[in-house]
Amino acid sequence: MTEPPSPLTAAAQRGHALPPAGQPLVVALAGGVGGAKLAYGLYRRLGGRLAVVVNTGDDFEHWGLTVCPDLDTVMYNLAGLNHPEQGWGLADETFRALAMMARYGGETWFRLGDGDLATNLLRTRWLREGRSLTEVTERLRTALGIAAAILPMSDRPVRTVVHTDEGTLPFQHYFVRRRCEPRVLSLRYEGLEAARPTPQVLAALDAADAVVLCPSNPYLSLDPILLLPGLGERLRAFAGPVVAVSPIVGGQALKGPAAKIMAELGVDVSATSVAAHLAQRLRLDGFVLDTADADLADAVAALGVKPLVTDTIMRSAADKERLAEAVLAFAWALRRGDC
């Protein structure tokens, strides 16, 4: 039997009036494919009134180039250039450079495509000329005609390091080269103590009406952002609503190793655990659960966080916009004190 919708679900379905186009400023925190999907939906709703703060803990050096996988995944998604099935990389990508690298006996475990190579070549050149990662990202974003701001979380390097039963691995070696096979013992964010959020990130938060945590891996994509010195404090003092969307649905991660990592760290693999984890990092006002996890709404509410139950699966562009609209309606309801 179908459960009746919660009051918040019903409110979202009635279509709480969204602020007129061009009115709200929303800051989204994102990393990975799930984060980029919702960022795209928010962009379709908000245009230039969206700022996406992106995880840079996945960044690394490859072929002598500075590669920023999460920044590029968000950028390609917002530009409509992403590979539709993978969610990352470019559509209609070719790999002639990779094939030639293989002939030379070079490293080919990280599949840099030819179009993607152009992004990384320019990024590396501009960084070596002394420009900040924020400046470089702004140049790339502008060239692709994206109206929303795409902001690296920090201009100082932060690198996620994975301690496993096979030893310590840089994140991309764990994630791509070893396909997440080693068992995770702990995570470390190298360089975090010296890093700070950029002035652009802080300015966006100062001007924001709401903050949305996209359905990104809480340990790999969101923690590097939330643990930045000075950012957690700013978010805890943020006056507007802070809403997160669960990346765990029915005890499974829709994309990536979140469920595997949670289990290996001894954490119950559930949307409630994600809500509890994020509520330790910042003041969390609302948490969006998938309909498959409607029975967890009371457990989320027991954390002092308002739950919203809705369909969070994003298979198409329409799905991304639908979820973005529900999340925004939820945020505005929280802002008005309607729930």
C-alpha positions as CSV (number, residue, x, y, z in Angstrom):
1,M,0.0,0.0,0.0
2,T,1.3,3.4,-0.9
3,E,2.1,5.6,2.1
4,P,0.4,9.0,2.2
5,P,2.7,11.8,1.4
6,S,4.2,13.7,4.3
7,P,3.0,17.3,4.7
8,L,6.2,18.6,3.2
9,T,5.9,16.3,0.2
10,A,2.4,17.5,-0.4
11,A,3.5,21.1,0.0
12,A,6.2,20.6,-2.6
13,Q,3.7,18.9,-4.9
14,R,1.4,21.9,-4.6
15,G,4.3,24.0,-5.7
16,H,5.2,26.5,-3.0
17,A,5.9,29.7,-4.9
18,L,9.6,29.9,-5.8
19,P,11.1,33.3,-5.7
20,P,10.9,35.1,-9.1
21,A,13.7,34.3,-11.5
22,G,16.8,36.3,-10.6
23,Q,15.8,36.8,-6.9
24,P,17.4,34.1,-4.8
25,L,21.1,33.3,-4.5
26,V,21.7,29.6,-3.7
27,V,25.1,28.2,-2.8
28,A,25.4,24.5,-3.6
29,L,28.2,22.3,-2.2
30,A,29.1,19.5,-4.7
31,G,31.5,16.9,-5.8
32,G,31.2,13.8,-8.0
33,V,28.4,12.8,-10.5
34,G,25.5,12.9,-8.1
35,G,26.5,16.4,-7.0
36,A,26.9,17.6,-10.5
37,K,23.4,16.2,-11.5
38,L,21.6,18.2,-8.9
39,A,23.8,21.3,-9.6
40,Y,22.6,21.0,-13.2
41,G,19.0,21.0,-12.0
42,L,19.6,24.0,-9.8
43,Y,21.3,25.8,-12.6
44,R,18.3,25.2,-14.9
45,R,16.1,26.8,-12.2
46,L,18.3,29.6,-11.0
47,G,20.8,30.5,-13.8
48,G,23.3,33.1,-12.7
49,R,21.8,33.1,-9.1
50,L,23.6,29.9,-8.4
51,A,27.1,29.4,-7.0
52,V,28.5,25.9,-6.8
53,V,31.4,25.4,-4.3
54,V,33.2,22.3,-5.5
55,N,35.4,19.8,-3.8
56,T,39.1,19.9,-4.8
57,G,40.3,17.0,-2.6
58,D,40.2,14.7,-5.7
59,D,42.6,16.9,-7.6
60,F,46.0,15.4,-8.6
61,E,48.9,15.6,-11.0
62,H,48.8,13.3,-14.1
63,W,51.0,13.4,-17.2
64,G,52.5,16.6,-15.6
65,L,49.0,18.2,-15.6
66,T,46.8,19.5,-12.8
67,V,43.6,17.4,-13.1
68,C,40.5,18.6,-11.2
69,P,37.9,15.8,-11.7
70,D,35.1,17.3,-9.6
71,L,35.5,20.8,-10.9
72,D,35.4,19.5,-14.5
73,T,32.4,17.2,-13.8
74,V,30.4,20.1,-12.5
75,M,31.5,22.4,-15.3
76,Y,30.8,19.9,-18.1
77,N,27.3,19.1,-16.6
78,L,26.4,22.8,-16.3
79,A,27.6,23.4,-19.9
80,G,25.6,20.4,-21.2
81,L,28.8,18.8,-22.4
82,N,29.0,15.8,-20.1
83,H,28.9,12.2,-21.2
84,P,25.2,11.3,-20.7
85,E,25.7,7.7,-19.4
86,Q,28.9,8.2,-17.3
87,G,27.9,11.6,-16.0
88,W,31.6,12.6,-16.0
89,G,33.9,13.3,-18.9
90,L,32.8,14.8,-22.3
91,A,30.1,13.5,-24.6
92,D,31.5,12.0,-27.9
93,E,35.0,12.0,-26.4
94,T,37.9,10.5,-28.3
95,F,41.1,8.9,-26.9
96,R,43.8,9.1,-29.5
97,A,46.2,10.7,-27.1
98,L,45.6,7.9,-24.6
99,A,46.2,5.3,-27.3
100,M,49.5,6.9,-28.3
101,M,50.5,7.1,-24.6
102,A,49.9,3.4,-24.4
103,R,52.2,2.8,-27.4
104,Y,54.9,4.8,-25.6
105,G,54.4,2.7,-22.5
106,G,53.1,5.6,-20.5
107,E,50.5,5.5,-17.7
108,T,47.0,4.9,-19.1
109,W,45.0,3.9,-16.0
110,F,43.4,7.4,-15.8
111,R,41.5,7.9,-19.0
112,L,42.1,11.4,-20.1
113,G,40.2,12.0,-23.3
114,D,41.3,14.4,-26.1
115,G,38.8,17.1,-25.3
116,D,39.4,16.8,-21.6
117,L,43.1,17.0,-22.3
118,A,42.6,20.5,-23.7
119,T,40.9,21.6,-20.4
120,N,43.8,20.3,-18.3
121,L,46.5,21.7,-20.6
122,L,45.1,25.2,-20.3
123,R,44.5,24.9,-16.6
124,T,48.0,23.8,-16.0
125,R,49.5,26.5,-18.2
126,W,47.5,29.2,-16.4
127,L,48.3,27.9,-13.0
128,R,52.0,27.9,-13.9
129,E,51.7,31.5,-15.0
130,G,50.7,32.4,-11.5
131,R,46.9,32.5,-11.7
132,S,44.8,31.0,-8.9
133,L,42.6,27.9,-9.4
134,T,39.6,30.2,-8.9
135,E,40.8,32.5,-11.7
136,V,41.5,29.6,-13.9
137,T,38.1,28.0,-13.3
138,E,36.4,31.4,-14.0
139,R,38.2,31.6,-17.4
140,L,37.1,28.1,-18.3
141,R,33.5,28.6,-17.1
142,T,33.2,31.9,-19.0
143,A,34.5,30.3,-22.2
144,L,31.8,27.6,-21.9
145,G,29.1,30.2,-21.5
146,I,28.0,29.1,-18.0
147,A,26.2,31.8,-16.1
148,A,26.4,30.2,-12.6
149,A,29.6,30.7,-10.5
150,I,31.8,27.6,-10.2
151,L,34.1,28.0,-7.2
152,P,36.9,25.8,-6.1
153,M,36.6,25.3,-2.3
154,S,40.1,26.6,-1.8
155,D,43.1,27.9,-3.9
156,R,45.5,26.0,-1.7
157,P,45.9,22.3,-2.5
158,V,44.0,19.7,-0.5
159,R,44.5,16.0,-1.3
160,T,42.3,13.2,-0.1
161,V,44.5,10.2,1.0
162,V,42.9,6.8,1.7
163,H,44.4,4.5,4.3
164,T,43.6,0.9,3.2
165,D,44.4,-2.6,4.1
166,E,46.8,-2.5,1.1
167,G,48.6,0.7,2.4
168,T,48.1,4.4,1.9
169,L,46.8,5.4,-1.5
170,P,46.3,8.8,-3.1
171,F,42.6,9.2,-3.8
172,Q,42.6,8.7,-7.6
173,H,44.9,5.6,-7.2
174,Y,42.3,4.2,-4.8
175,F,39.2,5.3,-6.8
176,V,40.3,4.8,-10.4
177,R,43.5,2.7,-10.5
178,R,42.4,0.2,-7.8
179,R,38.6,0.6,-8.6
180,C,37.8,1.1,-4.9
181,E,38.8,-2.5,-4.2
182,P,41.0,-2.1,-1.1
183,R,39.2,-1.9,2.3
184,V,39.2,1.6,3.7
185,L,40.5,2.0,7.2
186,S,40.5,5.8,7.4
187,L,40.6,9.0,5.4
188,R,42.9,12.0,5.6
189,Y,42.8,15.3,3.8
190,E,46.4,16.3,3.2
191,G,47.0,20.1,3.3
192,L,43.6,20.8,4.9
193,E,45.2,22.7,7.9
194,A,46.9,25.2,5.7
195,A,44.0,25.6,3.3
196,R,41.3,28.2,3.6
197,P,38.0,28.9,1.7
198,T,38.5,31.5,-1.0
199,P,37.2,35.1,-0.6
200,Q,34.8,34.2,-3.5
201,V,33.4,31.3,-1.5
202,L,32.9,33.4,1.6
203,A,31.4,36.2,-0.4
204,A,28.9,33.8,-2.0
205,L,27.9,32.5,1.5
206,D,27.5,36.0,2.8
207,A,25.1,36.9,0.0
208,A,23.3,33.5,-0.1
209,D,19.6,32.9,0.8
210,A,20.0,29.2,1.1
211,V,22.7,26.5,1.1
212,V,22.2,23.1,-0.6
213,L,24.4,20.1,0.0
214,C,24.1,18.1,-3.2
215,P,23.8,14.2,-3.0
216,S,27.6,13.8,-3.0
217,N,29.7,11.3,-1.0
218,P,29.7,12.7,2.5
219,Y,33.3,11.5,3.2
220,L,35.0,12.0,-0.1
221,S,33.2,15.0,-1.6
222,L,31.6,17.0,1.2
223,D,33.9,16.5,4.2
224,P,36.9,18.2,2.4
225,I,34.7,21.3,2.0
226,L,33.0,21.3,5.4
227,L,36.3,20.7,7.3
228,L,38.1,23.6,5.7
229,P,39.2,25.9,8.5
230,G,36.8,28.8,8.7
231,L,34.1,27.3,6.5
232,G,32.4,25.1,9.0
233,E,32.1,28.1,11.4
234,R,30.7,30.3,8.6
235,L,28.1,27.6,7.7
236,R,27.1,27.2,11.4
237,A,26.5,30.9,11.6
238,F,24.6,31.0,8.3
239,A,21.2,32.6,8.8
240,G,19.3,31.0,5.9
241,P,18.2,27.4,5.5
242,V,20.7,24.6,5.0
243,V,19.3,21.6,3.1
244,A,21.1,18.3,2.2
245,V,20.0,15.6,-0.3
246,S,20.9,12.0,0.6
247,P,23.3,10.1,-1.7
248,I,22.1,6.9,-0.1
249,V,18.8,5.4,-1.3
250,G,17.5,2.1,0.2
251,G,20.9,1.4,1.8
252,Q,22.8,1.7,-1.5
253,A,24.8,4.5,-3.1
254,L,23.4,5.4,-6.5
255,K,26.9,6.2,-7.8
256,G,30.4,5.7,-6.4
257,P,31.8,4.0,-3.2
258,A,29.9,5.8,-0.5
259,A,28.0,2.7,0.8
260,K,31.2,0.6,0.7
261,I,33.2,3.2,2.6
262,M,30.5,3.6,5.2
263,A,30.3,-0.1,5.8
264,E,34.1,-0.4,6.1
265,L,34.2,2.5,8.5
266,G,31.7,0.8,10.7
267,V,28.8,3.2,9.9
268,D,25.3,1.9,9.2
269,V,24.7,2.4,5.5
270,S,21.6,4.5,5.5
271,A,20.3,7.9,4.7
272,T,19.9,8.6,8.5
273,S,23.6,8.0,9.0
274,V,24.4,10.6,6.3
275,A,22.1,13.1,7.9
276,A,23.7,12.5,11.3
277,H,27.2,12.8,9.9
278,L,26.4,16.1,8.2
279,A,24.5,17.4,11.3
280,Q,27.8,17.1,13.1
281,R,29.6,19.3,10.6
282,L,27.1,22.2,10.3
283,R,23.7,23.4,11.3
284,L,21.5,21.2,9.1
285,D,17.9,22.4,8.8
286,G,16.4,20.0,6.2
287,F,17.3,16.6,4.8
288,V,15.8,15.2,1.6
289,L,15.1,11.4,1.6
290,D,14.1,9.3,-1.3
291,T,10.6,7.7,-1.3
292,A,12.3,4.3,-0.8
293,D,13.5,5.6,2.6
294,A,10.2,7.2,3.8
295,D,10.3,5.1,6.9
296,L,13.5,6.9,8.0
297,A,11.8,10.3,8.2
298,D,11.1,10.0,11.9
299,A,14.7,9.1,12.6
300,V,15.9,12.2,10.7
301,A,13.4,14.3,12.6
302,A,14.8,12.9,15.9
303,L,18.1,14.5,14.9
304,G,16.4,17.9,15.0
305,V,16.4,18.0,11.2
306,K,13.2,18.5,9.1
307,P,12.8,15.6,6.6
308,L,11.4,15.9,3.1
309,V,10.4,12.7,1.3
310,T,10.4,12.8,-2.5
311,D,11.8,11.0,-5.6
312,T,15.5,11.7,-5.6
313,I,16.5,9.5,-8.6
314,M,17.9,11.6,-11.4
315,R,17.9,9.6,-14.7
316,S,17.1,12.5,-17.0
317,A,17.4,16.3,-17.3
318,A,13.7,16.5,-16.4
319,D,14.4,14.5,-13.2
320,K,17.3,16.8,-12.2
321,E,15.0,19.9,-12.6
322,R,12.2,18.2,-10.8
323,L,14.4,17.4,-7.8
324,A,16.0,20.8,-7.8
325,E,12.5,22.4,-7.7
326,A,11.5,20.2,-4.8
327,V,14.7,21.1,-2.9
328,L,14.2,24.8,-3.5
329,A,10.6,24.7,-2.5
330,F,11.7,22.9,0.7
331,A,14.3,25.5,1.4
332,W,11.9,28.4,0.9
333,A,9.4,26.7,3.2
334,L,12.0,26.4,5.9
335,R,13.1,30.0,5.4
336,R,9.5,31.2,5.8
337,G,9.0,28.9,8.9
338,D,6.2,27.0,7.2
339,C,7.5,23.7,8.4
